[in-house]
Amino acid sequence: MSSAPISSSDYDRIAIITGADSGIGKATAVVLAEQGFDVGITFHTDQAGAEQTAKLVRDRGRAAAVRGHDLADPEKASSAVDELADELGGVGVLVNNAGTGSSRPLLEMDFEQWRSVLAVDLDGAFLCAQRAARRMVASGRGGRIINITSVHEEYPRVGAGPYCAAKGGLRMLSRVLALELAPHGITVNTVAPGEIATPMTGQEDQPPEPGSRPGYPIARPGDAREVAAAVAFLAGPSSSYVTGSSLFVDGGLGLMGPQAAGALPSGEWRRG
């Protein structure tokens, strides 16, 4: 096992991004291509969206490869990491972005739905990270693993029990990986977005409207490109001494817990 410092530039300039057919994944693919990365893209159902992302990467002079996968079967789906790495010639950065959620109180939730969210958001991220990390270790050139979590890696939300549990688990998984992989020159961090204007939040990549979220310190949803910029920092050489950290990109939303609780005029929040 090497005891060399984490390298700032040796790792392969190849990034694999799960769930890159839209939203944060798509924006991340574009910004990493602009920074000189070839990009592997996965999608679940939106192949056209994934191919559009690939076109944007190629328009920036970089190679792109696309694979479909369904992380509800994480053992099978994680093989896409190896397939993309083989096609592109390696992997230096993995961005675990694919995710799903739920909107049902825990007492009304069956085990199948609970497990389906954890399979995608936690099991899938673990297995994809494991496959990528094994390749990074074997190459001897280090790398970056960036797991997209949510403000809910720390803060709970009514009706989002399995999502919160998975994202909290992914934060701790990232920290353990950071400890275990640091001697190999691999950093592992999370990016924790707040509300971002993407299809997942029902906003179909709409431009965030200023002033539309008066309860947030920065009174609007975030833009996917703002999250992508944080991912790009963690993927680049300037972050070489950052590992095991969570970078919140939430417009200050996490600061509002006790403040917002004291300002609520009713108990409607209990409805989720």
C-alpha positions in Angstrom: 0.0 0.0 0.0 1.4 3.4 -1.0 2.0 6.1 1.5 2.5 8.8 -1.2 0.6 12.0 -0.9 -2.6 12.4 -2.9 -1.7 13.3 -6.4 -3.2 16.4 -7.9 -3.0 15.5 -11.6 -2.1 11.8 -12.2 -5.6 10.2 -12.3 -7.3 9.4 -15.6 -9.1 12.3 -17.2 -12.2 10.1 -17.6 -15.4 10.6 -15.6 -18.3 8.3 -15.2 -21.6 10.0 -14.1 -24.6 8.0 -13.2 -28.0 9.5 -14.0 -26.6 12.0 -16.5 -29.6 12.2 -18.8 -30.9 15.4 -17.2 -30.5 17.8 -14.3 -27.4 17.7 -12.1 -25.9 14.8 -14.0 -26.2 16.4 -17.3 -24.8 19.7 -16.1 -21.9 17.9 -14.5 -21.1 16.0 -17.7 -20.9 19.3 -19.6 -18.7 21.1 -17.1 -16.3 18.2 -16.8 -16.1 17.9 -20.5 -15.2 21.6 -20.6 -12.4 20.8 -18.1 -11.0 18.1 -20.3 -12.7 14.9 -19.2 -14.0 12.2 -21.4 -17.4 11.2 -19.9 -19.3 8.0 -19.4 -23.0 8.5 -19.0 -25.7 6.2 -17.5 -29.5 6.5 -17.7 -32.5 4.6 -16.5 -35.3 5.3 -18.9 -34.4 8.5 -20.8 -32.1 7.3 -23.5 -32.8 10.3 -25.7 -31.7 12.6 -22.8 -28.5 10.6 -22.3 -27.7 10.8 -26.0 -28.2 14.6 -25.9 -25.8 14.8 -22.9 -23.3 12.7 -24.9 -23.7 15.1 -27.9 -23.0 18.1 -25.6 -19.8 16.3 -24.3 -18.6 15.6 -27.9 -19.4 19.1 -29.0 -16.8 20.2 -26.5 -14.2 17.9 -28.1 -14.3 15.0 -25.6 -15.3 11.4 -26.0 -18.6 10.1 -24.6 -20.1 6.7 -24.0 -23.6 5.8 -22.9 -25.1 2.9 -21.0 -28.6 2.2 -19.7 -28.9 0.6 -16.2 -31.6 0.1 -13.6 -30.2 0.5 -10.1 -33.2 -1.2 -8.6 -31.1 -4.2 -9.4 -27.8 -2.7 -8.2 -25.5 -5.7 -8.6 -26.4 -6.0 -12.3 -26.6 -2.3 -13.0 -23.2 -1.5 -11.5 -21.5 -3.4 -14.3 -22.1 -0.3 -16.4 -19.2 1.3 -14.6 -16.8 -1.4 -15.8 -18.3 -1.3 -19.3 -17.9 2.4 -19.6 -14.4 2.3 -18.2 -13.4 -0.4 -20.7 -14.8 1.7 -23.6 -13.3 5.0 -22.6 -10.0 3.6 -21.3 -10.2 3.9 -17.6 -11.9 5.9 -14.8 -10.4 8.7 -12.8 -13.6 10.3 -11.5 -16.9 8.7 -10.5 -20.0 10.8 -9.8 -22.8 8.8 -8.1 -25.7 11.0 -9.1 -28.5 8.6 -10.0 -31.3 8.6 -7.4 -34.9 8.2 -6.6 -37.3 9.1 -3.7 -40.6 8.6 -2.1 -43.5 10.6 -0.7 -45.3 8.3 1.8 -45.2 8.3 5.6 -43.2 5.4 7.0 -46.2 3.8 8.7 -48.0 3.6 5.3 -44.9 2.3 3.4 -44.4 -1.3 2.5 -41.0 -3.0 2.7 -40.8 -3.3 -1.1 -40.9 0.5 -1.6 -38.5 1.1 1.3 -36.0 -1.4 -0.3 -36.4 0.0 -3.8 -35.3 3.5 -2.7 -32.3 2.2 -0.7 -31.3 -0.1 -3.6 -31.0 2.8 -5.9 -29.7 5.5 -3.6 -27.4 3.6 -1.3 -26.7 0.0 -2.6 -26.2 1.2 -6.2 -23.9 4.0 -5.1 -21.8 1.6 -3.0 -21.5 -1.0 -5.8 -20.6 1.6 -8.4 -18.1 3.2 -6.1 -16.6 -0.2 -5.3 -16.1 -1.0 -9.0 -14.6 2.4 -9.8 -12.3 2.3 -6.8 -11.0 -1.1 -7.6 -10.0 0.2 -11.0 -8.4 3.4 -9.5 -6.4 1.3 -7.0 -5.2 -1.1 -9.7 -4.1 1.8 -11.9 -2.0 3.3 -9.2 -2.9 6.8 -10.3 -5.5 7.8 -7.7 -8.9 9.3 -8.4 -12.0 11.1 -7.2 -15.3 9.7 -6.0 -18.1 12.2 -5.5 -21.5 11.1 -4.2 -24.5 13.3 -4.7 -26.5 13.2 -1.6 -29.0 16.0 -0.5 -29.5 18.3 2.4 -31.4 15.3 3.7 -28.1 13.5 4.4 -28.4 15.6 7.6 -31.9 17.0 7.8 -35.1 14.9 7.9 -38.2 15.4 5.9 -41.7 14.0 6.6 -42.7 11.5 3.9 -39.1 10.9 2.7 -37.9 8.3 5.2 -36.1 5.9 2.9 -34.6 8.8 0.9 -33.3 10.4 4.1 -32.0 7.1 5.4 -30.2 6.4 2.1 -28.6 9.8 1.8 -27.5 9.8 5.5 -26.1 6.3 4.9 -24.3 7.5 1.8 -22.6 10.3 3.7 -21.2 7.8 6.2 -20.3 5.4 3.5 -18.4 8.2 1.8 -16.5 8.9 5.0 -15.5 5.3 5.5 -14.4 5.1 1.9 -12.4 8.3 2.3 -10.4 6.7 5.2 -9.9 3.4 3.3 -9.0 4.9 0.0 -6.8 7.9 1.0 -3.6 5.8 0.9 -4.3 5.1 -2.7 -4.6 8.7 -3.7 -8.4 8.6 -4.0 -10.5 11.2 -2.4 -14.2 10.7 -1.5 -16.6 13.5 -0.8 -20.4 14.3 -1.0 -22.2 17.2 -2.5 -25.5 17.9 -0.8 -27.9 20.0 -2.8 -30.9 21.7 -1.5 -33.9 22.3 -3.8 -32.6 22.4 -7.4 -34.7 23.2 -10.5 -34.5 19.8 -12.2 -37.0 17.2 -13.5 -36.6 15.3 -10.1 -38.2 18.3 -8.3 -40.9 18.7 -10.9 -39.3 21.8 -12.4 -38.1 20.3 -15.7 -34.8 22.3 -15.7 -36.7 25.7 -15.5 -34.6 28.7 -14.7 -34.9 29.3 -10.9 -37.2 32.3 -10.2 -35.6 34.9 -7.9 -37.7 35.6 -4.8 -39.8 32.4 -5.3 -38.7 30.8 -2.0 -39.0 33.5 0.6 -38.2 31.0 3.4 -34.7 30.3 2.0 -31.8 32.7 2.7 -31.1 32.8 -1.0 -34.7 33.1 -2.0 -34.9 30.7 -5.0 -34.2 27.1 -6.0 -30.7 26.3 -7.2 -29.6 25.7 -10.7 -28.1 22.4 -11.7 -25.0 24.2 -13.0 -24.4 25.6 -9.5 -24.2 22.0 -8.2 -22.1 20.9 -11.2 -19.6 23.6 -10.3 -19.2 22.2 -6.8 -18.7 18.7 -8.3 -16.2 20.0 -10.8 -14.1 21.5 -7.9 -14.1 18.2 -6.1 -13.2 16.4 -9.3 -10.3 18.7 -10.1 -6.7 19.1 -8.8 -7.5 22.1 -6.5 -9.4 19.7 -4.2 -6.5 17.3 -3.6 -6.5 17.9 0.2 -10.3 17.6 0.6 -11.7 14.2 1.5 -14.4 12.8 3.7 -16.3 16.1 3.5 -19.8 17.2 2.6 -20.2 20.3 0.5 -23.7 21.7 0.9 -25.1 23.6 -2.1 -28.4 24.7 -0.7 -28.7 28.4 -0.7 -28.4 28.4 3.1 -31.5 26.2 3.5 -29.8 24.1 6.2 -29.3 27.2 8.4 -33.0 27.7 8.7 -34.0 24.8 11.0 -34.8 26.5 14.4 -35.4 29.9 12.7 -38.0 28.5 10.3 -39.7 26.4 13.0 -40.3 29.5 15.0 -41.8 31.3 12.0 -44.3 28.6 10.9 -47.9 29.8 11.4 -49.5 26.4 11.4 -48.9 22.6 11.7 -49.3 22.0 7.9 -45.7 20.9 7.7 -46.7 17.6 9.3 -48.4 16.7 6.0 -45.0 16.5 4.2 
